[in-house]
Amino acid sequence: MKAGDVDQSSAVVWVRLSQKAAADFSKLPIHSQGLSGQQLDVSLMPIDVVPGMAGEVRIQYQPISAEPSTAQKSAWQSVTSASNFIHQFQLTDLQPNTTYSYHAEARRIGSSRVSATMQGKFQTAPAATDAAVIRFAVTTCQAVRSIDAGTDGHRAYQQMLAFEPQFLVHTGDIVYYDKAPLAKTEAQALAKWDLMFGYKHNQDFHRQVSTYFMKDDHDTLKNDCWPGQTYGELTFAQGLAIFRQQVPIRGRTYRSVRWGKDVQIWMTENRDFRSSNRLKDGPQKTILGATQMAWLKNSLAKSDATYKFILSPGPIVGPDKKGKADNHANDAFRHEGQELRGFLSKLPNTYVICGDRHWQYCSTDPTTGLIEMGCGPINDQHNFGGNPGKNDNYHNYFTGKGGFLGITVNGKNAIAEWYSADSLVPRHRQRFSAEHD
């Protein structure tokens, strides 16, 4: 189960039925670098590690403090192989700033006996007038080859749970189709999603904290991809459809959510509308597309939130490592990057938080003063592809390691803290104070 796309009055609860209660890790050609004696190879992803099962599912939900008799109950919904045995429940008419408990029930088709249950919870966002303390986590880049707790998955999820965030933003690269075990068909891609949420730590976190899922290149198709490309038999269009099926989401993949008086987040879509990386740079070359760019500028200009956080799958400030041509910090998209940096830097108390890069950092653009915080990958083991090293012209903080970024906002004061996957003692803490109301 996963809960996501939560706002003041609605949420999405995602449920998948499987044949067994746990993944069959003996079917994998590799487990991870975290399991002793394992050898990495480039074998294809097996499609039967977490086989689904046709059946019926429903959920019951209520404020966690309410009497059980007040629980709302959905109708039974059938799931089949056509949906990868998944159903997404759209919850509405919820109360703001409220913790909800929910549990899913499953049964076989044609049976009246409930055969499995699972518990979960999530918190709704406070109203825009509510001066609540807001605490959220951000991470990116997790893969089978960077598993650090064996069949339990990624240890960072335990640390993020202990951080007690109201929500998580996962900025993309949730799975890697183009890293071992490879997913070059639709069936293999689906199986890789099933596997990633078959690990215990990953499951436990997403049952208890709602997540805004974003996508990037590796969970769309392949490294640095753009529309029209293929990876084996897998098409770009299939990648877009699979993402929507595999995460709790409604509407557009770019969206904004207000969390109380002091916080609003924006999540950009950096794959669907982009130009080819190889196109000559200029006004016609884009990552966001004209419609999304207009939405971003208009909605930011209208917001009266104390702090505005732009969550981007890739860097806008950087600096990036050499040889990249895929994001707004690269020369390949310099025109749109300059436009974004110029616009965002003029908005008070506005910060960029980015994923994709395999190192943690806080940087300031020397030209505009725009501050960007890189959350880093899920752990130190995911330090693949090198990093540019600390650049004194940009970096207020830099480490070639991973974990997650924690943000806490209390009125005019905000704190950004960078954590490892192993400790809740922050590696670095950056404080911000709002310039004005």
N, C-alpha and C positions, 0 to 999 in steps of 0.2 A: 504494500500500500504506500501511496505517497499523497500528500496534500499540497496544493499549490495555488498560485494566482489568487491569493487571498487579498481582499480589500475590506472596507468597513462592513459590508453586508453580504458578501458572497465568497465562495471558495469552490475549488474543484478537488474532489477526492478520486484518486486513480486506484483501481483494484485489478489485479491479474490473478487468475486461477491457474494453479499448476498441479501436476500429478502427484508430486511429493513435497514434503515440507522443507526440504533442503536441496541445494544443488548437488549434482553428482560430479564432484571434482575429479573423479577417476577418468572421466571422459575427455578431460582436457589434455592436449598435447603438451601444454605448459601450465603451471599454476601461476608462478610469479618468481621474482628474484627473492621474495621473502620466505620461500620454502626451501629448506636445505636439500641439496642434491639435484635441484631442478636445472635443466639446461634450456636456455632460450632457443627457439627455432622459429621458422616462418611458416609453420603449418597453418592450414585453414581452420577457421573457427568451427568446432563441431556444433551441430544444431540440436543436440539432445542432452545438453547439460542441465537445463531447467525446462523440461517439456511441459507445455501447457495442457489444460484439460477443459473440455467443454462442460458447461454447467450453468448454474444460476447464482446470482449474487445480489445482495441488498445491503444497505447500510442503515444504521440508526445513529442519531446524533443529537446532542443537547449541550447547553452550557454546563461546564464541568461541576458547577455548584448547584445545579438544578436537581430536582427529584427525578429518579429514573422513569417515573410514570409520565413525565412531560416530554420524553424523547420523541422526535419525529422519525418516521420510518419511511424509507423509499419503497417503491414497488420492486418485486423481483425482476432482474434483468438477465437475459440469456447472453452468454458469451461463447464464441466459437473460434475456430481457426481463422476465420475471415478478419477478426479483429485482434489476432494473436492472444485471444482469451482475455481481453481487457475491456473494462467498462469505466468510463469517466462520469462520475456523478456531479452534476452542477447544483450546488447548494445556494439558495437565495434567502432573502429576508432574515439574515443573521444580525445579531447585535454587535455594534462596534466595541472594540477594546475588551473582548470577551474570549476566554479560553473555552474551546469546545472539545468535548470528548466524542469519539465516534467508534463504532465497531462494525466490522463487515462480517456477514454470514454467507456461507456458501453451501450449496447442495447440488446433488446430481440432478440432471434433467429428468423430470417425471417423478421425483421423490419429494416428499414433504419433510424429510428428516435433514436437519442442519448437520453437515459433516465437518465443518471447520469454521473457526472464528478468529478474528484478529482485532486487537485494540489499537487506537491511535488518538492523537489530539493535535490541535492547532490553535493559534491565536489570531483573532481578527484585528484589523488596524484601528487605531483610535480615530475619532472624528477630527477634521481639520482644525477645529477650535480647541481641541484637547491638548494641554501642555504636558504630555506624557514623556517619560524617559524612554528612549528607543535604543535598542541594542540589536545589531544584526551582524552576520558573518558573511564573508565572501571567499570563494575559492575557485579553482580552475584546474584543468589538466590532470585527469586521473586515468590510469590505464591498468590493464592486467599486469604488464611488466613492472609497474611501480607499486604493486601490492606489497605492503610491509608487515602484514599480520596473518599471512597464510590464508586459510579459508575464511578467516574473520574479516578480511578485506583491508581497508585503509584505516589506520589508527587515528588519523586526524578527525574522523567522525566522532570518536569518543571525546576528543578534546573540544570539538565544536559544541557537542552536547553539553559538556561541563561549563562552557562559556555562557550558556543559557540565553541564546539569542531568541528574539521573537520570530525571526525568519532568517533564511539563508538565500543568498543569490549565488547560483552556480553559473559562472560566466561562459561556460562552454568547454568543449573537448571532454565531455562526460564519458564517452567511449572513443576509442581510436580504431576505426575500421582498417586503417592502413598500417597498424602495428600488430605484431604477433599476439595471439593468433589472428590471421587476416580475415576480414569480412568482405568478400567480393561479390556476393549475391544478396538478394533481399533476405533470404532465409538465414544466412550467416549474420547479417547485420542485426536482425531481430534477436537472434540467439545471443549476440554479444551484449545487447541491452539487458536481456534476461539474466545473463551471468553477472553483470555489474551490480545489479540490485539483488543478487542471490547471496552476496557476502554479508555476514552477520552485522558488522559495525555499520555498513551502509544502510541495511534494512532498519536497524534500530533507530538510527538518526531520523530517517525520513518518515517513520511512524509518529515521531514526537515533535517535529519542527517542520513548518511549511516552507516550501522552496519555490523561488522564481527561477525556472530553468531557462537558460539562453543556449544558443548553439554557436559553434564555430566550425572551422574547416573539417576537423577530424571526425566530428559527429554529424557532418553533412555528407561528406564523400571521402575526401583525401586532403593531404597537405596543400594549403594555399589554393583551394579550389574556387571556381566561379561557375555560374550557370552554363549548362550545355555540356559539361564534361562528364566522363564516366570513369568508374574504377572497377575493372573486371566487367561483370555483368550489371553492376550496380550503377544506376543513373542518378544524376543530380536531383531530378524530380522525385525519385523514390526516396532519396535521402531526406528531402523536405517533408514528405508524407510520414515517413517513419518517425521523425522527431516529434511531430504533432501527436502521433499515436502513443509514443513512449513516455511522455511527460504530461503532468496535469496542466493544461493550458486552455484558454479560450480566446477567440478573437485573434488579433494580430500578434505576431511574435515581437514586435516592438511595442512597448507600452510604458505607462507611468502609473505609479501608485503613491498616494499620500499616506504618510504614517504620522498622524497627529499634527499639531501646530508647527512643529519644528523640522520635520523631515519629509522630503519627497524624493523618490528615486525614479530615474529614467533608465530604461533598458533598450539598447539599440540593436537592430538587426543588421549584421555586417556581411551576410552571404547572399540573401535572396535577390538583392537589387544591384549588385556590384557590376562594374565593368571588368573586363579581362585585365589581369595584372600587366599584361604585355602591351596594352594600349598606351600610346603616347600621353603623357600627363598634360592636363589643361582643364578648362572649365567643363568640358564634356565628360571627363573621367570621374567616376564616383564609386564610393562604397555604400553610401546610405541611400542614394536615389533622391530625386527631387521631392517626392511626396513626403518621405520620411524626414528629410532635412527641414522642410517647411513645418511639419508637425513638431519636431524637436525645438526649433526656434520659437514658434508661437506658444507652445505650452510652457516652455521655460520662462518666457517673458511675462506670462500671465500668473505664474506661481508666486504666492506670498509666503511660502515655507521659509523658515529661517535658514535651513541648510538644504542645498540642492546637490544630489549626487548623481553623476552620469555614469552608469555601468556600461562599459564597452567591452565586447569580446577581445578587442585588440587595442594596443596603445594609441593614444592621440599625441602625447608629449614624447614618451620614450626617455632616453634614446634607445633604439633597437640595436641588435647585433648586426654586424656587417653582412651584406648579401641578401637581405630581406627586401621584398617588393610587394608586401601584402597588406599593409596597414597605413594609418594616417601619420605615423612617425617615420615612414619611409619616403624617399624621394619619388617613388613611383606614384604616390598619391599626395604629393606636396601641396598642390593647389587646394584641394578640399581640406587637407589637414590644416593649412594656414587659415582657411575660412573658419573652421571650427575653433581653433585656438584663439583667434581674434574675437569671435563672438562670445565664447564661454568665459574668457578672461575678464570681460566687462561686466559680468553678472556677479553681484556680491555673494560671498559665501558659497561658491559653486566649485565643486571638485570632481575630478575624473577618477574613477576606480576601474582598473582594467584587468583582464585575465590574459590568457594565451602565453605570456612570457614565463619562462621557467626559472625565474628569480624574483625575489621580493625587493621592492624599492619604493622610495618616495622621491619624486623629482619635480623640479620647477622649471618651466620653459624660460630660457634666458631672455627671449624676446617679449613675451606677453605676461609672464608671471603666473600662468596657469599651473596649478598643482595637480599632479597625477600620482595615484597610489596603485602600485602593482601588487596584487594579493599573493602572487607566486603560486606554484603548482601544489598539489595535494600533500607532497612530502619531499624530503631531500632526495629520495631515490628517483624522483622524476626530473632530475637535473640532466636532461638529455639535450644535446644540441648546443651546449656551451652558453655563455653569456658575455655581454660586452665589457664587464668589469665596471668598477665605480668610475663615474665621470664627475669630477669636481665642479664642472660648469652646470651640471644638472642635479646631481643626487644629494639629497639631504640624508638619505639612508639607502644602503644597498647591501644585499647579501645574495650569494648564489645558491640559496637554499629555499625550501618550500614549507608549506603548512597552511595557514589561512590568515586572513585579515579580519579583525574585529573592530566594529565602529560603535561607539556609544555617544549618544547625543542627549544632553540634559539642558534644555533651554538654549542659552546662547553659547554654551560650552560643548565642545566635541572632542573626543579622543579617538585616534586611530592607533591600533596595536597590532603588531605583526607577531604571529605565534609559529612555533614549530609544531610538528605532528605529535610531539612527545611530552609537551609541558604547557601549563597555563601561566608560566612566567614569560611575559612578552620579551621578544628579542629587541624590540624598539617601540617607543611610544612617542606619538606626535600629537601635540595639543593644538586646538584651534579655538578661536573666540570670534563670534559673529561680530561683524563690523557695526551693524545697526539692526534695529527691529525689522 
